[in-house]
Amino acid sequence: MSLLVMMMMMDCADYVWTLPAPSRVSMESVDMRHVLKWRPLQAPCNTAILYSIQFQGEFELIVLNGSWVDAPDCQQTPQTQCDLTFDLGSDSDYNLQVRAQCGSQLSPWTKLSPPFNRRHTVLMAPEMAVAVSGDALQVSFDKLPLAAVVSVMVWKRGDELQAAVYSMPAEQKMLHVAALQEGAVYCVTAQTVLNKQLFSSSSDTQCVSITGPDAAWRRPTTVTVTVLIAAALLYAVSWSVLHCRPHACPTYFHKEPMPHSLRDWDIQIPMRPEDTEPCETIDVVPGVDSLRPAETS
């Protein structure tokens, strides 16, 4: 009898927890990305302390009689966090627990409290980029949450009350809005929606000018024509300088005669009396020397 008791005590000793349980277990869920975190274990260990995670959803609780499932990517990891996004695939409540391991020593399980539901995720404003293609807008998004819908609002500047709203699934990534007014300025903002109940804040408003369907070739064509005309003028001037000699220039550049109507004009500029130069009559008197008779030799 005593031998049996000793054996039972030895078996129980194998399950005595020699490691403290992980603490401060929390879930950080942003844009449907669910990361379980906990505080590093402060305990002496000759090797790296490893952590393992289990989860229990509605299916495991009801159909599998309350069993726990190991998170495949979160077994014996040295990290103090683990991404459970693809493990928590339904909108039911999930129980989560984590424990530590040092060699053959195991800690007790620490459960997350309260249970986690992915509907409680925090949605951030979507990252949006707006580009113009002819008479259309191309609104693209990056890092959208899984199973979410993006609500895009487009309006012509100054006419916000007539804004058009487009709904786009997250998998689509880009929205194309065509047949917009050429030369007008259109503004765009977006919001992420989950299950028609959870809404993110709106993105920053971006406004762009619609260039029109011909803008793709209009600018290059204009530049090309301008360059060709400038080159032709430069060639003509260079050729004239090199080939037009003084005696040959009249051959290429004819001087037009003055019209007869201009030849017969007698143009006189009237002058005011005060502008007339004053003149006086001067009598010239011969000098004495000129009156003396010439001496004879």
Secondary structure by P-SEA (a helix, b strand, c coil): caaaaaaaaaaaaaaccccccccbbbbbbcccbbbbbbccccccccccbbbbbbbbccccccccccccccccccccccccccccccccccccbbbbbbbbbcccbbbcbbbbccccccccccccccbbbbbbcccbbbbbbccccccbbbbbbbbccccccbbbbbbbcccccbbbbccccccbbbbbbbbbbcccccccccccbbbbbbcccccccaaaaaaaaaaaaaaaaaaaaaaaaaccccccccccbbbbcccccccccbbbbbbcccccbbbbbbbbbbccccccccccc
